């Protein structure tokens, strides 16, 4: 993944996991709503780490998804110790 150098540069002593958008896999139907993406990503994260604290990074459109994930986790009483939004981008339909 193109963000691997960033993960390595963090210099932290804990695992870093990446989640690829379903829309990038031609065999999977892409989700159409940020909420659906957040649900799927949180399910994947909880398979690896069932409880927080969580650190979440989102790149480009994924920044919106990361924000929604952090918002939901905090509503559920989970700790989000870091939320980083890297080059957040929103594309508007013409």
C-alpha atoms as a printed R data frame, in Angstrom:
   type eleno elety resid chain resno       x      y       z
1  ATOM     1    CA   UNK     A     1   0.000  0.000   0.000
2  ATOM     2    CA   UNK     A     2   1.224  3.475  -0.738
3  ATOM     3    CA   UNK     A     3   0.988  4.548   2.925
4  ATOM     4    CA   UNK     A     4   3.384  1.874   4.180
5  ATOM     5    CA   UNK     A     5   6.288  4.380   4.394
6  ATOM     6    CA   UNK     A     6   4.138  6.565   6.653
7  ATOM     7    CA   UNK     A     7   3.363  3.619   8.925
8  ATOM     8    CA   UNK     A     8   7.067  2.765   9.147
9  ATOM     9    CA   UNK     A     9   7.997  6.396   9.848
10 ATOM    10    CA   UNK     A    10   5.708  6.536  12.885
11 ATOM    11    CA   UNK     A    11   8.399  4.768  14.895
12 ATOM    12    CA   UNK     A    12   5.894  3.171  17.252
13 ATOM    13    CA   UNK     A    13   6.127 -0.193  18.942
14 ATOM    14    CA   UNK     A    14   2.689 -1.499  18.029
15 ATOM    15    CA   UNK     A    15   1.048 -2.985  14.960
16 ATOM    16    CA   UNK     A    16  -0.330 -0.824  12.162
17 ATOM    17    CA   UNK     A    17  -3.121 -2.272  10.020
18 ATOM    18    CA   UNK     A    18  -4.474 -0.945   6.729
19 ATOM    19    CA   UNK     A    19  -7.982 -1.396   5.382
20 ATOM    20    CA   UNK     A    20  -8.554 -1.127   1.656
21 ATOM    21    CA   UNK     A    21 -11.781  0.325   0.349
22 ATOM    22    CA   UNK     A    22 -14.091 -2.295  -1.169
23 ATOM    23    CA   UNK     A    23 -14.417 -0.040  -4.207
24 ATOM    24    CA   UNK     A    24 -10.812 -0.830  -5.153
25 ATOM    25    CA   UNK     A    25 -11.527 -4.542  -5.520
26 ATOM    26    CA   UNK     A    26 -13.376 -5.275  -8.790
27 ATOM    27    CA   UNK     A    27 -14.792 -8.495  -7.294
28 ATOM    28    CA   UNK     A    28 -16.631 -6.670  -4.488
29 ATOM    29    CA   UNK     A    29 -19.580 -4.315  -4.696
30 ATOM    30    CA   UNK     A    30 -18.465 -0.938  -3.347
31 ATOM    31    CA   UNK     A    31 -20.309  0.589  -0.437
32 ATOM    32    CA   UNK     A    32 -22.090  3.815  -1.314
33 ATOM    33    CA   UNK     A    33 -22.340  5.522   2.075
34 ATOM    34    CA   UNK     A    34 -19.716  6.639   4.564
35 ATOM    35    CA   UNK     A    35 -21.748  4.970   7.301
36 ATOM    36    CA   UNK     A    36 -21.569  1.584   5.512
37 ATOM    37    CA   UNK     A    37 -17.816  1.999   5.082
38 ATOM    38    CA   UNK     A    38 -17.389  2.871   8.754
39 ATOM    39    CA   UNK     A    39 -19.427 -0.192   9.795
40 ATOM    40    CA   UNK     A    40 -17.327 -2.534   7.634
41 ATOM    41    CA   UNK     A    41 -14.036 -1.003   8.784
42 ATOM    42    CA   UNK     A    42 -14.998 -1.157  12.457
43 ATOM    43    CA   UNK     A    43 -15.971 -4.813  12.072
44 ATOM    44    CA   UNK     A    44 -12.558 -5.532  10.527
45 ATOM    45    CA   UNK     A    45 -10.737 -3.636  13.264
46 ATOM    46    CA   UNK     A    46 -12.659 -5.365  16.027
47 ATOM    47    CA   UNK     A    47 -11.644 -8.753  14.597
48 ATOM    48    CA   UNK     A    48  -8.052 -7.791  15.416
49 ATOM    49    CA   UNK     A    49  -8.601 -5.526  18.441
50 ATOM    50    CA   UNK     A    50 -11.997 -5.899  20.138
51 ATOM    51    CA   UNK     A    51 -11.557 -2.953  22.552
52 ATOM    52    CA   UNK     A    52  -9.706  0.371  22.547
53 ATOM    53    CA   UNK     A    53  -7.909  2.545  22.839
54 ATOM    54    CA   UNK     A    54  -7.853  3.026  19.083
55 ATOM    55    CA   UNK     A    55  -5.684  5.184  16.834
56 ATOM    56    CA   UNK     A    56  -7.227  5.839  13.427
57 ATOM    57    CA   UNK     A    57  -5.788  7.444  10.308
58 ATOM    58    CA   UNK     A    58  -7.752  8.201   7.158
59 ATOM    59    CA   UNK     A    59  -6.301  9.322   3.831
60 ATOM    60    CA   UNK     A    60  -8.163 11.320   1.167
61 ATOM    61    CA   UNK     A    61 -11.833 10.234   1.111
62 ATOM    62    CA   UNK     A    62 -10.897  7.712   3.810
63 ATOM    63    CA   UNK     A    63 -10.472 10.670   6.176
64 ATOM    64    CA   UNK     A    64 -14.263 11.063   6.195
65 ATOM    65    CA   UNK     A    65 -14.643  7.380   6.962
66 ATOM    66    CA   UNK     A    66 -12.023  7.585   9.731
67 ATOM    67    CA   UNK     A    67 -13.850 10.527  11.290
68 ATOM    68    CA   UNK     A    68 -17.129  8.590  11.257
69 ATOM    69    CA   UNK     A    69 -15.399  5.559  12.760
70 ATOM    70    CA   UNK     A    70 -13.944  7.635  15.604
71 ATOM    71    CA   UNK     A    71 -17.296  9.326  16.200
72 ATOM    72    CA   UNK     A    72 -19.072  5.977  16.470
73 ATOM    73    CA   UNK     A    73 -16.433  4.475  18.751
74 ATOM    74    CA   UNK     A    74 -16.668  7.392  21.155
75 ATOM    75    CA   UNK     A    75 -20.481  7.195  21.164
76 ATOM    76    CA   UNK     A    76 -20.089  3.536  22.187
77 ATOM    77    CA   UNK     A    77 -17.814  4.550  25.076
78 ATOM    78    CA   UNK     A    78 -14.582  3.394  23.440
79 ATOM    79    CA   UNK     A    79 -11.390  5.436  23.719
80 ATOM    80    CA   UNK     A    80  -9.944  6.952  20.550
81 ATOM    81    CA   UNK     A    81  -6.497  8.179  21.532
82 ATOM    82    CA   UNK     A    82  -5.625  9.556  18.090
83 ATOM    83    CA   UNK     A    83  -7.453 10.532  14.916
84 ATOM    84    CA   UNK     A    84  -5.355 11.728  11.963
85 ATOM    85    CA   UNK     A    85  -6.870 12.988   8.728
86 ATOM    86    CA   UNK     A    86  -4.302 12.971   5.890
87 ATOM    87    CA   UNK     A    87  -5.165 15.070   2.847
88 ATOM    88    CA   UNK     A    88  -8.933 14.896   3.420
89 ATOM    89    CA   UNK     A    89 -10.783 15.261   0.120
90 ATOM    90    CA   UNK     A    90 -14.471 15.514  -0.647
91 ATOM    91    CA   UNK     A    91 -15.573 15.264  -4.279
92 ATOM    92    CA   UNK     A    92 -18.837 16.984  -5.109
93 ATOM    93    CA   UNK     A    93 -21.055 15.782  -7.932
94 ATOM    94    CA   UNK     A    94 -21.530 18.375 -10.667
